[in-house]
Amino acid sequence: MFERPRAGERALLVHVTPRGRPEAEEIEEFRELAASAGARIRGLVTAVRMAPDPRYYVGRGKAEEIRERVEAEEAELVIFDHSLTPSQERNLERLLQCRVLDRNGLILDIFAQRARSFEGKLQVELAQLRHLSTRLVRGWTHLERQKGGIGLRGPGETQLETDRRLLARRIDQIRHRLAKVDSQREQGRRARRRAEVATVSLVGYTNAGKSTLFNRLTHAHVYARDQLFATLDPTLRRLRLPEGEELVLADTVGFISRLPHELVAAFRSTLQETVEAALLLHVIDAANPRHAEQKAEVEAVLSQIGAGGVPRIDVYNKIDLLEGGEAEPAIERDEKERVVRVRCSAVAGRGLDLLLGALQERFHQPHVRRCVRLEAEEGRLKALLHEKGQVLQCRDLKDGGCEIEVAFTQAALARLQKKEPELARRLRIEESLPKPG
């Protein structure tokens, strides 16, 4: 029986296509996935096969070719860009005499490395355990799975049954902890609904630029790098629109083609922010030749988690990498004059005013105007008015005070009345202040 190695990063990649030559973009994404996991890529083997072989996924001849490449490249790991059954992994490991990892296992490994928050780590562990529960039949060389032979038969639990029981217990523990975290998230969502603050969720293919756009719009400092799955943990920040309305912007985990089912199930509580959002901003890498396919993959996952009917605006990002008319910021509308598409560049900051304007159109609320006189020592209240409303005019007075005209949404005015009732009582309805001078 083959003893599975526990370490090794020198990897040989295997990509199988059902017909013709494999697309360069697919292979490049596969290479990026392997590199994101920390693999040192020693080579690539491609194959054409209409249907997977039940034993090796590839045919016997191609499996022998892979074995020869493993020996020549001194590879410690073979990664398939496809989902393998447990028996296929086991058979390949026996033949190749090295570890074999499929696409699902590779993505799970990347998620395990990138998770930072308590919730994110729990979600990744849950996905890994669900994946592992189907693969307990392999790797046991230090003991037999069952006792057998004369004098050795008898009652008792097999090692395989013990592991299944331990796995099931740990999965239940993680589900219980995640249920508590989900309850806390639901409390936050209820509070935002009571305050009438809408949530806008950023979704999209991994490395489409969601976190960079998030940082640009909210002035946050979320980790953003030109790599797959640079950030996993969801982040919420307030976003103030040009006319004073406030939204909550949510940055979520990126999607990818053939996303493991275990991950979608494990991250369902996190993705609930997407399901309950008032609007989705679907960030698309306009410079990627496969952006239409990537968009379709994201749409499929959104439908899978129940967010297929949430209104959305397509945000075509990275136009700074394009040429001609497509490189210019623009807004596109449907037959009802609603914004359905925005072209921008989060890195260069171009077109973000158009995106904010589109959000302003979508979430416009009637405003009320109020005026108030503040003394010179009331700087804190002046800052509060700037924070809660849209200051239309500020006139300095000779005694050092000022008169301020502010526009509030009804919701913002209600929040101000609750937080600063004395200031709210001093607000008065007036015509616009006379212009200074």
N, C-alpha and C positions, 0 to 999 in steps of 0.2 A: 504494500500500500504506500502511496506517495505522501510524504510529509510536507505540508504546505509551508513555504518560507514565510516569515513574519515581517520582513522588511525588504526594501529594494525599490529604487526609483528609476533605474534604467529601463525605459519602456519601449516596446515595439507596438505600433498602432496597426489595427486591422479595420479596413473599411470595405463593406460589401454593398454593391449596388445591384438592383434587380435587372437593369438593362443598360447597355452602352457604357460610356466612360463616366466615372463619377464627377460631379460638379466640383469645381475648384473651391467655391464658397463653402460647400458642406465640409470638405476636407480641412479647410482653413479653420472653420469653427471647431471641428474635432480637435485639431492641433491646439487651439487656444484653450479648450476645455482641459486637455491633458496638462498643458503648461500651467494652467491655473491651479491644478491639484499638486503641482510641484514635481511633475514627471520630467526626467531628462530623456527627451525623445531620441532614440537611436535609429529609427527607420519607420517606414510605412509600407504595409502590404495591402494591395487592393485586389478585389475579386468581383466577378459578375456571377450572380446566382439568382435564378427566378424564384426559388423557394428554399427556405432553410433546411439543411440536413439535420435530421433528428438527433444525430450523434455528436457532430462537431460544429454545427451551424454552417460551416463551409464543407466542401467535399473532402474526401480522404487525401487526394493529391495536394490540394491547397493547404490542408492541415500539416502535411509533411513539409511543404515549402516553408510554412511558418516556423516549424520546428528547426529547420536548417538555419533560418534567419536568426532565430533566438540564439542558437549556438554561435553563429558567426559574429553577432553583435554583442554577445555576452549580456543579453537582456535578462532582467530579473522579473519583469512584469509584461504581460501582453494585455492590451486594452482593446476591446471590441466596441465599435461605434454603434452597437445594437443591443437589444435586450436578449440575454441568454437565459435558458432554463437552468435550474440547478444541476440537472444531469449533464447538460452540455458543458457547463463550467467544470464539473468534476472530470469529465472525459478529456477535455482539453488540457487540464492540469496534469493528468496522468501522462498524456502524450508529450506535452511540451516541457514537463519537469520544471515549471515555474508557475507563479501566481497568474490567474486570469481574472480580469475585471471587465464587467460589461458597462454600458453607458449609464444605466441607473446607479450602479455602485460608484462610478466616477463622479456623477453629480452629487450624490449623497456625501462623498468624501469632501468635495469642495464646500458644500454647505456646512459640514462639521468644522472645517477650518475657519470659515468666515463668521459663524454665529458669535455674537458678543453678549447679547442680553440674556438674562435668565430664561425668558420665554423662548427666545430663539434657540438656545441650547436644548431646551426640553423638546421643542418641536422637531429638531433635527434628530435627537436621540430616538424619539418615537418613530420617525420615518425609518431610521436605520434598523431598529428592532423589528419593525414590520417586514422589512426587506430580509433581515437575517432569519426570521422565523420560517421562511420557505427554503432555507439553505442549511438547515441543521444536519442534513444527511451527509455532509462532506467534511473532510478534514480530521476525522477521528482516527488517529493511528496509535495513540498511547494506551488505548484500551478497546476491548470489543464492545460492540453496541449491545450484545446480548450474551449471557452466559450459555454455554452449550457443551455437550459431551457428557459422557458417563460420570456421574457423581457431581456434576456442576449445575444441573438443572434444579430450579427451585423458585420460590416466590421472591419477589423483589422488583424494584423499579429499574428499568434500563437507563443508561446514561442519557439517551436521547429523550426519554420521557421526562427525566429530571430537568434537562435544559429547557424543554418546552414549558414546563410548569414555572420555572424561574423567569423565563421570558414573559409569559402571560402575567405573572405577578408584577414585574417591573412596568410593563405596558399599562396595567391598571393604575399603578402609582402615578405615572406621568400623566395619564388622562385626568386623574383627580386634581393634580396640581394645575394643569392647563385649564381645567374648568374654573378654578379660582381666578386665574389671570383673566380669562374670558369674561368672568363676572365683573371684574374691575373695569375692563374695557367697556362693557355694556353700561356701567354707571357713567363713564365719561361721555358715551354717546347720548345717554338720556339727558345729561346736563346740557350738552350742546343743543339738543332738540328743544329743551325748555327755554334756553337763551335765544332760540331761533337763529343759530349760527349754522350755516350750511357747510357740509364737508365736500371737498373736491379731491378726488384720488388720482394720483399719477400712476398709470399702468403702462406696460410696454415690454418689448423684448429686452432681454438682458443686454447691457452696454449700448442702449439707445440714447442715453444721456439724461435719464430721469433725475438722478441725484444732482447733476450739474444744474439742470433747470430748476430743481427744488431750491438749491442754494441761491441761485440768482434771484428768484422771486421772493424768498423769505429772508434772505441775508443770513441763512443758517450756515453751519459748517459740517454738514453731513459728509462722511467719507465718500469721495468720488474719484475713481480711477478708470483708465481706459483698459478695463479687463472685465471678464465675465463674472457676474454675481459679486460685484465689488461691495455691495451692501445687502444685507438680509433683513436686518431688524427694522420694522416700520417706524417712521418718525412723523410726528404731527407738529405743525407750526401754524400760527395765525398769519393770515395774509390780508393786508389792508388794500382795498381797491381804490382807484383814483378819486371816487366820490365819497369815500368814507366807509363803505360797507366792509364788514369783516367776514372772512371765510376761514375755515380750517383746511389747510393743504396737507394731504397725506402722501408720503413717499413709501411705496411698497416694493416687495421683492420682484425682480425681473423674471419674465417667463422665458422658456426656450422650447424648441421643438422636441417632441417626445419627452416632455417633463414627466418624471416618475410619478406614478399614481400615489405612491406612499407619501411623497412630498406635498402633493395637492391636498391630500387628506389631512396631513399633519399641520399644514399652514392654514387650514380652513378658518380658524378663529382670527388669525391675523388678516386674512383676506376678507373678513366680514366688514372691515372698513370700506372695502371696494364695493361690496354688495349693497351696503346701506348709504353709499355716497349719493349726493344730489346730482353730481356730474363727474364723468371720467375724462381726464385728459390722456388720450392714448398717444404716447410719445413714440414716434417712428423715426428710425435712422434713415433719412432721405438719401444719404450717400451710399447706403448698402445696396448692392445689386439685387439682393433677395428681399428687399423690404416688403414687397407685396406678399411673399410667402410668410415672412415673419409676422406681418399684420394678421394674416389668416390664423396662424398658430395662437396668437394672443386672443383673438376672437373666440377660438375654440375653447380655450381655458376659461375665459370669462363666462361662456355659456355653461361650462361644466360646474362652476361654483355658484351659478345662479345670478350672475351680474349681466347676462346678455341683454336685458331690457333697460339697463341704466343709460340715460342720455349721455352722449359723449361728443367731444371735439377732437379731431385728429390733429396732432401737433407734429408737423414734419420738421424734425430737428436736423442740425448739422448742415444747413444750407451753405455754410462757409466752405464746405468741401466740394461744392458743385460749381458749375460754370454756366454762363448765359442767363436767361430769364429765370431759371429755376433757382439761381443763387440769390434772388431778391426776396425780401420779406413780403408777404402778401396774405390776404384773407380771402377765403372763398365761402360763398353762401349758397343755400339751397333755394328752391322755388318760393319758400315762405320768408326769404331774406334772413334766415337764421344762420349764424356762423357755424360751419361744419368743419372747416379746415384752416389751419394757420401754419405758415411757413416761417421758421425763425432759426436762430443759432444761439443756443444757451451759452456756449463758450465765448462768442464774440459779442453777445448782448444785443444782437440785431433782431428786430421783430418782436421783442418782449412787450413793447408798448401796445402792439396789435393784440397780443394774447391777453394782456390785462384789460384792454378795451373790450375784447370778446367776453371775458368774464364779467365785466361791468354791465354789458348788455344783458347777459343771462340772469344776473342777480340784482338788477336795479331795483331799488326800493324808493318809494316816495319820501321826500325829506321835509322836515319842518325847520324853520329858521327861528333862532332865539338870539337875544342880545343880553349882555351882562356887563356891568361895570366892576372892575377889579382894582383893588388898591395896590400900591407898589410892592407891599410885602406878601402879596398873594401869588407868588410865582408858581407855587405847587398847583394851585387851581388852574392857572393859565396853561400849564403843561398838561393837566388832565383834560382840558377842553381840546387841546391839539390831539390828544390820544384818542378820545372818545368820539369826536366829531370832525367836521371839515371846516376849518377856520376860513371864512370868506373875506373877512376884513378885520383889521386891528388898528384902532386909532389911539395914539398916545395922548394923554392929557397933561396939562401943565403941572399938576401936583405929583406927577410921577406914576399915576395909575393909568389905566387904559380902558377903552370900551371895545368889546369883541363881539363880532357877529359870527355865529356858528350854525352850520347846517347839521342836523342829526337825522338818522333814520329813527323810526318809531322804536325799534328794538334797542338801539344805542341810547336813546333818551330814557327808556325804561330802566336800562342798566345803570345809567348815571343817577337817576332818581333813587335807586336802591342803594348805591354805593355812597353818594354824596347828597343826601336829601336837602341839606341847607343850601348848597350851591344850586340845586335844581329849583328850589323855591325862588331864588334870586333871578333866574332866567325869565326874560319877558319877551313877549311877541311885539316886534316893532317892524317898521319899514327898514329897508337897508340903511346902514349908517351913511351919513354924508361923507363923500370922499374927502380925505385930508387935503388941506391947502386951499 
